[in-house]
Amino acid sequence: MKRFAPLALVLLVGCSAMMPGGPAGPKKYLPDAAEGKAFKAGQNALAFLEGNWVEEDVSKPTARVYTFEPNGKFVFVIDGKKLAGQATVGAETIALDYRTIDDEPLSVFMEKAKTAEESGRQGAIVDAMLVDFLTKDLDRRRELSFNEDLKSVFFGRPAPPSTGSDDMMEALNSMKLAGPTLVRAKATE
């Protein structure tokens, strides 16, 4: 029996790595209410964005996160896929140019996903859902603007200033309808 003890220990350790207490999966994030840095006049907008951001209405830990570098490079993780690109500062907005998904050009991924869906490949459903997002929702996620609090950003263009209070409320509401608001995030694990 002593001869089998090392083998049993190896099997036990190997199995425990596959159990729920084993190695952690991708990090998950929640909005970070304590991170209240505001954008200041003259500050580099890309440097301000550095770090992790999630959608404001996230209530459960999510792996769906934007990570920005101070040089404008960014990654958006969605459904286990990494969309990467480059952010650039414009006159009124920060433009997001999505270039790759899992290190291949978006157009190549789209073509492969279309071919896989037509062939009935098992993973095609996940890819088809992602293609649906890329074709319908990604266009709303190409421009970032600062919210009034200067602590968060939203997808869309800022509304032009207005003199009437009704016009101002309508403009603010239309800004919110453009796309989700992103807030700073903290890792939960």
GUNU-507496 format. One record per residue (C-alpha): residue in three letters; x, y, z. Coordinates in nm, 2 decimals. Layout:
// residues N
res ala&px X&py Y&pz Z $
...
//
This chain:
// residues 189
res met&px 0.00&py 0.00&pz 0.00 $
res lys&px 0.29&py 0.24&pz 0.07 $
res arg&px 0.41&py 0.20&pz -0.29 $
res phe&px 0.07&py 0.34&pz -0.42 $
res ala&px 0.06&py 0.64&pz -0.18 $
res pro&px 0.26&py 0.88&pz -0.41 $
res leu&px 0.04&py 0.78&pz -0.70 $
res ala&px -0.27&py 0.85&pz -0.50 $
res leu&px -0.13&py 1.19&pz -0.39 $
res val&px -0.06&py 1.28&pz -0.76 $
res leu&px -0.42&py 1.18&pz -0.86 $
res leu&px -0.57&py 1.37&pz -0.56 $
res val&px -0.38&py 1.69&pz -0.64 $
res gly&px -0.46&py 1.66&pz -1.01 $
res cys&px -0.83&py 1.61&pz -0.95 $
res ser&px -0.84&py 1.90&pz -0.70 $
res ala&px -0.72&py 2.14&pz -0.97 $
res met&px -1.03&py 2.06&pz -1.16 $
res met&px -1.27&py 2.10&pz -0.86 $
res pro&px -1.44&py 2.43&pz -0.79 $
res gly&px -1.16&py 2.54&pz -0.55 $
res gly&px -0.89&py 2.50&pz -0.82 $
res pro&px -0.72&py 2.76&pz -1.03 $
res ala&px -0.93&py 3.07&pz -1.09 $
res gly&px -1.08&py 3.15&pz -1.43 $
res pro&px -1.08&py 3.49&pz -1.59 $
res lys&px -1.11&py 3.79&pz -1.35 $
res lys&px -1.45&py 3.93&pz -1.29 $
res tyr&px -1.52&py 4.30&pz -1.22 $
res leu&px -1.78&py 4.52&pz -1.06 $
res pro&px -1.82&py 4.90&pz -1.07 $
res asp&px -1.58&py 5.07&pz -0.83 $
res ala&px -1.78&py 5.34&pz -0.65 $
res ala&px -1.47&py 5.43&pz -0.44 $
res glu&px -1.27&py 5.52&pz -0.75 $
res gly&px -1.39&py 5.87&pz -0.80 $
res lys&px -1.12&py 6.04&pz -1.00 $
res ala&px -1.26&py 6.31&pz -1.22 $
res phe&px -1.11&py 6.42&pz -1.55 $
res lys&px -0.95&py 6.76&pz -1.52 $
res ala&px -0.90&py 7.03&pz -1.79 $
res gly&px -0.57&py 6.99&pz -1.97 $
res gln&px -0.54&py 6.62&pz -1.87 $
res asn&px -0.46&py 6.36&pz -2.13 $
res ala&px -0.79&py 6.18&pz -2.20 $
res leu&px -0.62&py 5.85&pz -2.29 $
res ala&px -0.42&py 5.86&pz -1.97 $
res phe&px -0.73&py 5.93&pz -1.77 $
res leu&px -0.90&py 5.61&pz -1.92 $
res glu&px -0.61&py 5.39&pz -1.81 $
res gly&px -0.74&py 5.09&pz -1.63 $
res asn&px -1.05&py 4.87&pz -1.62 $
res trp&px -1.40&py 4.99&pz -1.70 $
res val&px -1.74&py 4.81&pz -1.69 $
res glu&px -2.09&py 4.91&pz -1.78 $
res glu&px -2.25&py 5.12&pz -1.51 $
res asp&px -2.56&py 4.90&pz -1.46 $
res val&px -2.36&py 4.58&pz -1.39 $
res ser&px -2.49&py 4.43&pz -1.06 $
res lys&px -2.32&py 4.09&pz -1.07 $
res pro&px -1.94&py 4.03&pz -1.13 $
res thr&px -1.87&py 4.03&pz -1.50 $
res ala&px -1.58&py 3.93&pz -1.72 $
res arg&px -1.72&py 4.18&pz -1.98 $
res val&px -1.46&py 4.46&pz -1.93 $
res tyr&px -1.28&py 4.73&pz -2.12 $
res thr&px -0.91&py 4.77&pz -2.03 $
res phe&px -0.74&py 5.09&pz -2.15 $
res glu&px -0.36&py 5.16&pz -2.17 $
res pro&px -0.23&py 5.52&pz -2.15 $
res asn&px -0.12&py 5.50&pz -2.51 $
res gly&px -0.47&py 5.44&pz -2.63 $
res lys&px -0.45&py 5.07&pz -2.69 $
res phe&px -0.75&py 4.89&pz -2.54 $
res val&px -0.90&py 4.54&pz -2.51 $
res phe&px -1.27&py 4.46&pz -2.46 $
res val&px -1.34&py 4.11&pz -2.33 $
res ile&px -1.68&py 3.97&pz -2.43 $
res asp&px -1.80&py 3.61&pz -2.41 $
res gly&px -1.43&py 3.50&pz -2.36 $
res lys&px -1.32&py 3.68&pz -2.67 $
res lys&px -1.08&py 3.97&pz -2.67 $
res leu&px -1.15&py 4.26&pz -2.91 $
res ala&px -0.85&py 4.48&pz -2.93 $
res gly&px -0.80&py 4.82&pz -3.09 $
res gln&px -0.68&py 5.18&pz -3.06 $
res ala&px -0.84&py 5.48&pz -2.90 $
res thr&px -0.77&py 5.83&pz -3.03 $
res val&px -0.88&py 6.17&pz -2.90 $
res gly&px -1.09&py 6.38&pz -3.13 $
res ala&px -1.23&py 6.73&pz -3.10 $
res glu&px -1.54&py 6.62&pz -2.89 $
res thr&px -1.50&py 6.24&pz -2.84 $
res ile&px -1.26&py 5.96&pz -2.80 $
res ala&px -1.28&py 5.73&pz -3.11 $
res leu&px -1.25&py 5.35&pz -3.06 $
res asp&px -1.11&py 5.16&pz -3.36 $
res tyr&px -1.18&py 4.79&pz -3.30 $
res arg&px -0.91&py 4.60&pz -3.51 $
res thr&px -0.88&py 4.24&pz -3.40 $
res ile&px -1.06&py 3.96&pz -3.21 $
res asp&px -0.84&py 3.71&pz -3.05 $
res asp&px -0.54&py 3.84&pz -3.25 $
res glu&px -0.70&py 3.81&pz -3.59 $
res pro&px -0.86&py 4.08&pz -3.80 $
res leu&px -1.23&py 4.13&pz -3.73 $
res ser&px -1.31&py 4.06&pz -4.10 $
res val&px -1.14&py 3.72&pz -4.08 $
res phe&px -1.33&py 3.63&pz -3.77 $
res met&px -1.66&py 3.73&pz -3.93 $
res glu&px -1.59&py 3.52&pz -4.23 $
res lys&px -1.49&py 3.21&pz -4.03 $
res ala&px -1.79&py 3.25&pz -3.81 $
res lys&px -2.02&py 3.27&pz -4.11 $
res thr&px -1.86&py 2.96&pz -4.26 $
res ala&px -1.89&py 2.77&pz -3.93 $
res glu&px -2.25&py 2.86&pz -3.89 $
res glu&px -2.33&py 2.73&pz -4.24 $
res ser&px -2.14&py 2.41&pz -4.16 $
res gly&px -2.33&py 2.35&pz -3.84 $
res arg&px -2.01&py 2.34&pz -3.63 $
res gln&px -2.09&py 2.30&pz -3.25 $
res gly&px -1.91&py 2.62&pz -3.15 $
res ala&px -2.09&py 2.82&pz -3.42 $
res ile&px -2.37&py 2.93&pz -3.19 $
res val&px -2.14&py 3.12&pz -2.96 $
res asp&px -1.96&py 3.27&pz -3.26 $
res ala&px -2.30&py 3.36&pz -3.42 $
res met&px -2.41&py 3.54&pz -3.10 $
res leu&px -2.08&py 3.73&pz -3.11 $
res val&px -2.12&py 3.82&pz -3.48 $
res asp&px -2.47&py 3.95&pz -3.39 $
res phe&px -2.31&py 4.17&pz -3.13 $
res leu&px -2.04&py 4.29&pz -3.36 $
res thr&px -2.28&py 4.38&pz -3.64 $
res lys&px -2.55&py 4.54&pz -3.43 $
res asp&px -2.40&py 4.68&pz -3.11 $
res leu&px -2.04&py 4.75&pz -3.19 $
res asp&px -2.14&py 5.06&pz -3.40 $
res arg&px -2.28&py 5.22&pz -3.09 $
res arg&px -1.95&py 5.16&pz -2.92 $
res arg&px -1.72&py 5.36&pz -3.14 $
res glu&px -1.72&py 5.70&pz -2.97 $
res leu&px -1.68&py 5.78&pz -2.60 $
res ser&px -1.78&py 6.11&pz -2.44 $
res phe&px -1.74&py 6.23&pz -2.08 $
res asn&px -2.05&py 6.24&pz -1.86 $
res glu&px -2.14&py 6.55&pz -1.67 $
res asp&px -1.96&py 6.42&pz -1.36 $
res leu&px -1.63&py 6.38&pz -1.56 $
res lys&px -1.58&py 6.05&pz -1.37 $
res ser&px -1.75&py 5.82&pz -1.62 $
res val&px -1.78&py 5.80&pz -2.00 $
res phe&px -2.07&py 5.70&pz -2.23 $
res phe&px -2.08&py 5.57&pz -2.58 $
res gly&px -2.21&py 5.85&pz -2.81 $
res arg&px -2.16&py 6.21&pz -2.89 $
res pro&px -2.21&py 6.50&pz -2.66 $
res ala&px -2.53&py 6.70&pz -2.73 $
res pro&px -2.49&py 7.06&pz -2.83 $
res pro&px -2.56&py 7.31&pz -2.56 $
res ser&px -2.92&py 7.44&pz -2.54 $
res thr&px -3.09&py 7.74&pz -2.38 $
res gly&px -3.43&py 7.59&pz -2.29 $
res ser&px -3.46&py 7.35&pz -2.00 $
res asp&px -3.68&py 7.11&pz -2.19 $
res asp&px -3.43&py 7.11&pz -2.48 $
res met&px -3.15&py 7.04&pz -2.23 $
res met&px -3.33&py 6.75&pz -2.07 $
res glu&px -3.41&py 6.60&pz -2.41 $
res ala&px -3.04&py 6.64&pz -2.51 $
res leu&px -2.92&py 6.47&pz -2.19 $
res asn&px -3.17&py 6.18&pz -2.25 $
res ser&px -3.06&py 6.14&pz -2.61 $
res met&px -2.70&py 6.12&pz -2.49 $
res lys&px -2.79&py 5.83&pz -2.26 $
res leu&px -2.97&py 5.65&pz -2.54 $
res ala&px -2.66&py 5.65&pz -2.76 $
res gly&px -2.50&py 5.36&pz -2.57 $
res pro&px -2.40&py 5.23&pz -2.22 $
res thr&px -2.21&py 5.43&pz -1.96 $
res leu&px -1.87&py 5.30&pz -1.85 $
res val&px -1.74&py 5.34&pz -1.50 $
res arg&px -1.42&py 5.24&pz -1.34 $
res ala&px -1.41&py 4.88&pz -1.22 $
res lys&px -1.24&py 4.67&pz -0.96 $
res ala&px -1.16&py 4.30&pz -0.97 $
res thr&px -1.38&py 4.08&pz -0.74 $
res glu&px -1.15&py 3.79&pz -0.72 $
//
